[in-house]
Amino acid sequence: MADTEHQLYLHHEKIYPREVHGKFAFFRLAGVVGLLGIYFLVPWIPWGERQAVLFDLPERKFFIFNMVIWPQDLYFLAALLVIAGVALFLFTALAGRLWCGFSCPQTVWTEVFLWIERKVEGDRGRQMKLDRAELSVNKVWRKTVKHAGWLAVSVLTAVTFVGYFKPIDELLRELVGLTLHPWPLFWVAFFVVATYVNAGWMREQICLYMCPYARFQSAMFDSDTLIISYDPARGEPRGARKRGTDPRAQGLGDCINCKMCVQACPTGIDIRDGLQYECIGCAACVDACDGVMEKMNYPTGLIRYTTENLLNGQPSRVIRPRSIIYFVILLVLISGVAYAMLSRALVEVDISRDRNVLYRAVENGAIENIYTVRILNKDQRGHSFQIEVLGLDQPELLIDSEKLTTPSGSLTDVTLAVRAKVDFTGSEEITIRVEAEDDARVFSATTAKFIAP
């Protein structure tokens, strides 16, 4: 019973990934620099009187460069999330977990934290030696500097993230002046802790235990999906040997059992045991193994990107029913969202009647109805609007024309009195059309009830 409990509740052992160099390490570094550059620079891009990307929750406006997304348009964001999900399914079916190994935020920030750790504490061997050493001045200052670097990156990450929801220049001024509202301050602190813990302490545990993608990815894999795999036909049996020795003469495969692939793996698995859900597809083991093969004067590719079919000597297909279905769904979604965004009305009108008086009889036997016209200008420039009423015979409109000027991204409420002589009783449906004076393409029409005695 004691042995069973020991196996079920093993103490977590820290993984010390070995730093490797190679083409995939270069691609991973390029991805980290590029993605972090985009993340940190985008909030500082000016766009008129605001920043280019700003999700202004208090004002309920999402600014994305030349586009303003209002609460009424949030289905666009939902559609974009669906598109991202389907794109991930297609990408996974074709290329496996390249997203995890090169683009996932957990991977990107972990790479930054590992870089800081290596710069301060040294390579894998020195880190392990330092952690086993007794407490000393050298150990304290190195650990202090490392964690200070982690916290600095965490603060920068958190401030930038909140800067997507609150103007970042304003956020920094209030943060430095200690006048920041408690809610933004809470979210800055929250993301500081989240970044520090996830990328600094938990690392591979996020991928192994918390990320759902590792659990359902197998449903999108097939024999033609690109994976990282060890070639047992070439590598087995394993064994140590001197450089320049012919492995076949000794009855050995190309694998010298150096375990460099295991030491380089950020999740601590042995890729030679076969495909495992813990593998994030970062190809660190590929670079490590290729380096060893080059030193042994063996062909590279003992561990490589391949497919199950190619590994078994069978042809592999990129175009297959699974990928075609995902591609068609993705194409339909992108086309539909693009059409909806391009054809959406740049002005939105909402009509509400005066609740106090249904109608009023005025001079010359006319009947007056009063409405509140709410005009939402979604265009990137301001407009002066004109209102037209259809469905009544020669209606007279009483309106404050100065209030019809609506700046870009603003909401205007206008009181509209409609007078007309009618030959009906009860109510009739009318159409109220709002159109920009300087651009006939910016218009909207909606219906309302005109009530008579």
C-alpha positions as CSV (number, residue, x, y, z in Angstrom):
1,M,0.0,0.0,0.0
2,A,2.8,2.4,0.8
3,D,4.5,1.7,-2.6
4,T,1.2,2.4,-4.3
5,E,0.8,5.7,-2.5
6,H,4.3,6.6,-3.4
7,Q,3.7,6.1,-7.1
8,L,0.4,8.1,-7.0
9,Y,1.8,11.1,-5.2
10,L,5.4,11.6,-6.5
11,H,7.0,14.9,-5.5
12,H,7.5,17.1,-8.5
13,E,11.1,17.3,-9.7
14,K,12.2,20.5,-11.4
15,I,13.1,20.0,-15.1
16,Y,16.3,21.7,-16.3
17,P,16.1,21.8,-20.1
18,R,19.4,21.8,-21.8
19,E,20.1,24.8,-24.1
20,V,20.4,23.6,-27.7
21,H,21.3,25.3,-31.0
22,G,20.0,24.5,-34.5
23,K,17.6,25.6,-37.1
24,F,14.5,24.9,-35.0
25,A,16.0,26.8,-32.0
26,F,16.5,29.7,-34.4
27,F,12.8,29.5,-35.5
28,R,11.7,29.3,-31.9
29,L,13.8,32.4,-31.0
30,A,12.4,34.3,-34.1
31,G,8.9,33.4,-32.9
32,V,9.6,34.6,-29.4
33,V,11.1,37.9,-30.5
34,G,8.4,38.5,-33.2
35,L,5.4,37.7,-31.0
36,L,6.7,39.6,-28.0
37,G,7.6,42.5,-30.2
38,I,4.0,42.6,-31.5
39,Y,2.6,42.2,-28.0
40,F,4.6,45.0,-26.4
41,L,4.6,47.5,-29.3
42,V,0.9,47.4,-30.5
43,P,-0.5,49.4,-27.5
44,W,1.9,52.2,-28.3
45,I,0.9,52.6,-32.0
46,P,-1.0,55.9,-32.3
47,W,-4.2,56.1,-34.3
48,G,-5.6,59.6,-34.5
49,E,-6.4,60.7,-30.9
50,R,-6.3,57.2,-29.5
51,Q,-4.1,54.1,-29.6
52,A,-4.5,51.7,-32.5
53,V,-5.8,48.7,-30.5
54,L,-7.9,49.5,-27.4
55,F,-10.7,47.5,-25.8
56,D,-12.4,50.3,-24.0
57,L,-14.8,48.4,-21.6
58,P,-16.2,51.5,-19.7
59,E,-17.2,53.1,-23.0
60,R,-18.1,49.8,-24.5
61,K,-16.1,50.3,-27.6
62,F,-13.4,48.0,-29.1
63,F,-11.0,49.9,-31.4
64,I,-9.0,47.8,-33.8
65,F,-7.0,50.1,-36.1
66,N,-9.6,51.5,-38.5
67,M,-12.5,49.6,-37.0
68,V,-14.8,50.3,-34.1
69,I,-16.7,47.3,-32.6
70,W,-19.7,48.2,-30.5
71,P,-21.6,45.9,-28.1
72,Q,-24.1,45.4,-30.9
73,D,-21.2,44.0,-33.0
74,L,-19.7,41.6,-30.5
75,Y,-20.9,38.7,-32.6
76,F,-17.9,39.6,-34.8
77,L,-15.5,38.8,-32.0
78,A,-17.3,35.6,-31.3
79,A,-17.1,34.7,-34.9
80,L,-13.3,35.5,-34.9
81,L,-12.9,33.1,-32.0
82,V,-14.7,30.4,-33.8
83,I,-12.5,31.0,-36.9
84,A,-9.4,30.8,-34.7
85,G,-10.6,27.5,-33.2
86,V,-11.3,26.0,-36.6
87,A,-7.9,27.3,-37.9
88,L,-6.2,25.6,-34.9
89,F,-8.0,22.3,-35.8
90,L,-6.8,22.5,-39.4
91,F,-3.3,23.4,-38.4
92,T,-3.2,20.6,-35.9
93,A,-4.5,18.0,-38.4
94,L,-1.7,19.1,-40.8
95,A,1.2,20.1,-38.6
96,G,0.5,18.7,-35.1
97,R,1.5,20.8,-32.1
98,L,3.6,23.4,-33.9
99,W,1.4,26.0,-32.2
100,C,2.4,24.7,-28.8
101,G,6.1,24.5,-29.6
102,F,6.5,27.9,-31.3
103,S,3.6,30.3,-30.7
104,C,1.8,29.4,-27.4
105,P,2.1,32.3,-24.9
106,Q,3.1,29.7,-22.2
107,T,6.0,28.6,-24.4
108,V,7.0,32.1,-25.4
109,W,7.1,33.5,-21.9
110,T,8.7,30.3,-20.5
111,E,11.5,30.8,-23.1
112,V,12.1,34.3,-21.8
113,F,12.2,33.1,-18.2
114,L,14.6,30.2,-19.1
115,W,16.9,32.7,-20.9
116,I,17.1,34.9,-17.8
117,E,17.7,31.8,-15.6
118,R,20.6,30.6,-17.9
119,K,22.1,34.1,-18.0
120,V,22.2,34.4,-14.2
121,E,22.7,30.8,-13.0
122,G,24.5,29.3,-15.9
123,D,23.8,26.2,-18.1
124,R,21.9,23.1,-17.1
125,G,24.7,21.5,-15.0
126,R,25.4,24.7,-13.1
127,Q,21.8,25.2,-12.3
128,M,21.5,21.7,-10.9
129,K,24.7,22.2,-8.9
130,L,23.5,25.5,-7.6
131,D,20.1,24.1,-6.4
132,R,21.8,21.3,-4.6
133,A,24.4,23.6,-2.9
134,E,24.1,24.8,0.6
135,L,22.9,28.4,1.2
136,S,25.6,30.9,0.4
137,V,26.2,34.4,-0.7
138,N,26.6,33.2,-4.3
139,K,23.4,31.3,-4.2
140,V,21.4,34.1,-2.6
141,W,22.5,36.8,-5.0
142,R,22.0,34.6,-8.1
143,K,18.5,33.6,-7.0
144,T,17.7,37.2,-6.1
145,V,18.8,38.5,-9.5
146,K,16.9,35.8,-11.3
147,H,13.6,36.4,-9.5
148,A,14.0,40.1,-9.9
149,G,14.4,39.6,-13.7
150,W,11.3,37.4,-13.7
151,L,9.3,40.0,-11.8
152,A,10.4,42.8,-14.1
153,V,9.2,40.8,-17.1
154,S,6.0,40.0,-15.3
155,V,5.3,43.6,-14.4
156,L,6.0,44.7,-18.0
157,T,3.7,41.9,-19.3
158,A,0.9,42.8,-16.9
159,V,1.0,46.6,-17.6
160,T,1.0,46.0,-21.3
161,F,-1.9,43.6,-21.1
162,V,-4.0,46.0,-19.0
163,G,-2.9,48.7,-21.5
164,Y,-5.0,47.0,-24.2
165,F,-8.1,47.8,-22.1
166,K,-7.1,51.2,-20.7
167,P,-5.0,53.8,-22.6
168,I,-1.5,52.7,-21.8
169,D,0.0,56.2,-21.4
170,E,-2.7,57.1,-19.0
171,L,-2.2,53.8,-17.2
172,L,1.5,54.4,-16.7
173,R,0.9,58.0,-15.5
174,E,-1.6,56.9,-12.9
175,L,0.5,53.9,-11.9
176,V,3.6,56.0,-11.3
177,G,1.6,58.7,-9.6
178,L,-0.1,56.1,-7.3
179,T,-3.5,57.3,-8.5
180,L,-4.6,54.2,-10.4
181,H,-8.1,53.0,-9.8
182,P,-8.3,49.8,-7.6
183,W,-9.8,47.7,-10.5
184,P,-7.0,48.3,-13.0
185,L,-4.5,48.0,-10.1
186,F,-6.0,44.6,-9.2
187,W,-5.7,43.3,-12.8
188,V,-2.1,44.5,-13.0
189,A,-1.3,42.7,-9.8
190,F,-3.2,39.6,-11.0
191,F,-1.3,39.3,-14.2
192,V,2.0,39.9,-12.5
193,V,1.4,36.9,-10.3
194,A,0.0,34.8,-13.1
195,T,3.0,35.5,-15.4
196,Y,5.5,35.0,-12.6
197,V,4.0,31.7,-11.4
198,N,3.1,30.2,-14.8
199,A,6.3,30.9,-16.7
200,G,8.7,30.9,-13.7
201,W,7.5,28.1,-11.4
202,M,4.9,25.9,-13.1
203,R,6.3,25.9,-16.7
204,E,5.7,22.4,-18.1
205,Q,3.0,21.7,-15.5
206,I,0.7,24.1,-17.3
207,C,1.1,22.0,-20.5
208,L,0.8,18.7,-18.7
209,Y,-2.0,19.3,-16.3
210,M,-3.9,22.5,-17.0
211,C,-4.0,22.9,-20.8
212,P,-7.0,21.1,-22.4
213,Y,-5.4,21.2,-25.9
214,A,-3.0,18.3,-25.0
215,R,-6.0,16.2,-24.0
216,F,-8.2,16.6,-27.2
217,Q,-5.4,17.0,-29.8
218,S,-5.4,13.2,-30.4
219,A,-8.9,13.6,-31.9
220,M,-7.4,15.7,-34.7
221,F,-4.4,13.5,-35.3
222,D,-4.2,10.8,-38.0
223,S,-1.4,8.8,-39.7
224,D,-0.7,11.8,-42.0
225,T,-0.3,14.4,-39.2
226,L,3.2,15.9,-38.8
227,I,4.7,14.8,-35.6
228,I,8.2,14.6,-34.0
229,S,9.3,11.0,-33.9
230,Y,12.3,8.9,-33.2
231,D,13.1,6.4,-36.0
232,P,13.5,3.0,-34.1
233,A,14.4,1.1,-37.3
234,R,17.5,3.3,-37.7
235,G,18.3,3.9,-34.1
236,E,17.9,0.5,-32.4
237,P,19.5,-1.2,-30.7
238,R,21.0,1.7,-28.7
239,G,24.5,1.7,-27.3
240,A,27.6,3.8,-26.6
241,R,30.5,3.6,-29.0
242,K,33.6,5.6,-30.1
243,R,33.4,8.2,-32.8
244,G,34.1,6.9,-36.2
245,T,33.0,3.3,-35.3
246,D,30.7,1.6,-37.7
247,P,27.6,0.9,-35.6
248,R,26.5,-2.0,-37.9
249,A,29.7,-3.8,-37.3
250,Q,28.9,-3.8,-33.6
251,G,25.3,-4.7,-34.1
252,L,24.1,-1.3,-33.0
253,G,21.8,1.4,-34.4
254,D,22.7,5.1,-34.8
255,C,21.4,6.1,-31.3
256,I,24.3,6.3,-28.9
257,N,22.0,6.6,-25.9
258,C,23.5,9.9,-24.9
259,K,20.0,11.1,-23.7
260,M,20.7,14.6,-25.0
261,C,17.1,14.5,-26.5
262,V,15.7,13.9,-23.0
263,Q,17.9,16.6,-21.4
264,A,16.7,19.1,-24.0
265,C,13.0,18.4,-23.7
266,P,11.2,21.2,-21.8
267,T,8.6,18.7,-20.5
268,G,11.1,16.0,-19.5
269,I,9.9,13.1,-21.8
270,D,11.9,10.6,-23.7
271,I,10.8,10.9,-27.4
272,R,12.3,7.5,-28.0
273,D,9.4,6.0,-26.1
274,G,7.0,7.0,-28.9
275,L,4.5,9.8,-29.4
276,Q,3.2,11.2,-26.1
277,Y,0.7,13.9,-25.2
278,E,3.3,15.7,-23.2
279,C,5.3,16.5,-26.4
280,I,4.7,20.1,-27.4
281,G,6.4,19.9,-30.7
282,C,9.2,22.4,-30.0
283,A,11.8,20.3,-31.8
284,A,14.5,20.9,-29.1
285,C,15.1,17.1,-29.2
286,V,15.6,17.3,-33.0
287,D,18.3,20.0,-32.7
288,A,20.0,18.1,-29.8
289,C,20.0,14.8,-31.7
290,D,21.1,16.4,-35.0
291,G,24.1,18.0,-33.2
292,V,25.1,14.6,-31.8
293,M,24.7,12.9,-35.2
294,E,26.9,15.5,-36.8
295,K,29.6,14.9,-34.2
296,M,29.4,11.2,-34.9
297,N,29.5,11.7,-38.6
298,Y,26.1,10.1,-38.9
299,P,23.2,11.3,-41.1
300,T,20.9,13.7,-39.2
301,G,17.2,13.1,-38.8
302,L,17.3,10.2,-36.3
303,I,14.7,12.3,-34.5
304,R,12.7,14.4,-37.0
305,Y,9.4,15.9,-38.1
306,T,7.6,13.2,-39.9
307,T,4.3,11.3,-40.1
308,E,3.3,7.9,-39.0
309,N,2.9,6.8,-42.6
310,L,6.3,8.1,-43.6
311,L,7.9,6.4,-40.6
312,N,6.4,3.1,-41.7
313,G,7.5,3.6,-45.3
314,Q,4.1,4.5,-46.7
315,P,3.1,7.6,-48.7
316,S,1.7,10.5,-46.7
317,R,-1.0,12.9,-47.9
318,V,-1.5,16.6,-47.1
319,I,-4.9,16.7,-48.9
320,R,-7.2,14.3,-47.3
321,P,-10.9,14.3,-46.1
322,R,-10.1,15.6,-42.7
323,S,-8.0,18.6,-43.9
324,I,-10.5,19.3,-46.7
325,I,-13.4,19.5,-44.3
326,Y,-11.6,21.8,-41.9
327,F,-10.5,24.0,-44.8
328,V,-14.0,24.3,-46.3
329,I,-15.5,25.2,-42.9
330,L,-12.7,27.7,-42.3
331,L,-13.2,29.3,-45.8
332,V,-17.0,29.6,-45.3
333,L,-16.5,31.2,-41.9
334,I,-13.9,33.7,-43.1
335,S,-16.0,34.6,-46.2
336,G,-19.1,35.1,-44.1
337,V,-17.4,37.2,-41.5
338,A,-15.6,39.3,-44.1
339,Y,-18.8,39.9,-46.0
340,A,-20.7,40.8,-42.8
341,M,-18.0,43.2,-41.7
342,L,-17.7,44.9,-45.1
343,S,-21.5,45.2,-45.5
344,R,-22.4,46.3,-42.0
345,A,-24.2,49.6,-41.6
346,L,-21.9,52.4,-40.6
347,V,-24.8,54.1,-38.7
348,E,-27.2,52.4,-36.4
349,V,-30.6,53.9,-35.5
350,D,-32.8,53.0,-32.5
351,I,-36.3,54.6,-32.2
352,S,-38.3,54.9,-29.0
353,R,-41.6,56.7,-28.6
354,D,-42.5,59.3,-26.0
355,R,-44.1,57.2,-23.2
356,N,-45.9,60.1,-21.6
357,V,-48.1,61.1,-24.6
358,L,-49.2,58.7,-27.3
359,Y,-50.2,61.5,-29.7
360,R,-51.3,65.1,-29.7
361,A,-53.7,67.1,-31.9
362,V,-52.2,70.3,-33.1
363,E,-53.3,73.2,-35.4
364,N,-54.7,72.5,-38.8
365,G,-56.0,69.2,-37.7
366,A,-52.6,67.5,-37.7
367,I,-51.5,64.8,-35.4
368,E,-48.2,64.9,-33.6
369,N,-46.1,62.0,-32.4
370,I,-42.8,62.4,-30.6
371,Y,-39.9,60.0,-30.8
372,T,-36.4,59.8,-29.5
373,V,-34.0,58.9,-32.3
374,R,-30.7,57.4,-31.0
375,I,-28.0,57.6,-33.7
376,L,-24.8,55.6,-33.4
377,N,-22.1,56.6,-35.8
378,K,-19.8,53.6,-36.4
379,D,-17.8,55.3,-39.2
380,Q,-14.3,56.5,-38.6
381,R,-15.3,60.1,-39.3
382,G,-18.0,62.4,-38.0
383,H,-21.2,63.1,-40.0
384,S,-24.1,65.5,-40.0
385,F,-27.2,63.5,-40.5
386,Q,-30.6,64.3,-42.0
387,I,-33.8,62.5,-41.1
388,E,-36.6,61.5,-43.5
389,V,-40.0,60.0,-42.6
390,L,-41.7,57.7,-45.1
391,G,-45.2,56.4,-45.0
392,L,-47.0,59.6,-44.2
393,D,-48.5,62.3,-46.5
394,Q,-46.3,65.4,-46.4
395,P,-45.1,65.0,-42.8
396,E,-43.6,68.0,-40.9
397,L,-40.5,67.3,-38.9
398,L,-39.6,69.4,-35.8
399,I,-36.0,68.6,-34.8
400,D,-32.9,70.3,-33.4
401,S,-30.6,70.1,-36.4
402,E,-27.5,71.0,-34.4
403,K,-27.9,67.7,-32.5
404,L,-27.7,65.7,-35.7
405,T,-23.9,66.2,-35.9
406,T,-22.4,63.0,-34.5
407,P,-18.6,62.5,-34.1
408,S,-17.0,59.3,-35.1
409,G,-17.8,56.5,-32.7
410,S,-20.3,58.5,-30.7
411,L,-23.9,58.2,-29.7
412,T,-26.5,61.0,-30.1
413,D,-30.0,61.2,-28.8
414,V,-32.3,63.5,-30.9
415,T,-36.0,64.4,-30.0
416,L,-38.1,64.2,-33.2
417,A,-41.6,65.5,-33.5
418,V,-43.5,64.3,-36.5
419,R,-46.7,66.1,-37.6
420,A,-49.1,65.0,-40.3
421,K,-52.7,65.0,-41.4
422,V,-53.9,61.4,-41.4
423,D,-56.9,59.6,-42.7
424,F,-56.7,56.5,-40.5
425,T,-57.4,55.7,-36.9
426,G,-55.3,53.6,-34.6
427,S,-51.8,53.2,-35.8
428,E,-49.8,52.9,-39.0
429,E,-46.2,51.7,-39.6
430,I,-43.8,54.4,-40.8
431,T,-40.1,54.3,-41.7
432,I,-37.6,56.7,-40.2
433,R,-34.5,57.0,-42.4
434,V,-31.3,58.6,-41.2
435,E,-28.6,59.5,-43.8
436,A,-25.3,61.3,-43.7
437,E,-25.5,64.6,-45.6
438,D,-22.0,64.1,-47.0
439,D,-22.1,60.4,-47.8
440,A,-25.3,58.6,-49.0
441,R,-23.7,55.2,-48.3
442,V,-23.9,56.0,-44.5
443,F,-27.5,55.5,-43.8
444,S,-29.9,53.4,-41.8
445,A,-33.7,52.9,-41.7
446,T,-36.0,51.5,-39.1
447,T,-39.7,51.3,-38.6
448,A,-42.0,52.8,-35.9
449,K,-45.7,53.3,-35.1
450,F,-47.5,56.5,-35.8
451,I,-50.6,56.7,-33.6
452,A,-53.7,58.6,-34.4
453,P,-57.0,59.0,-32.5
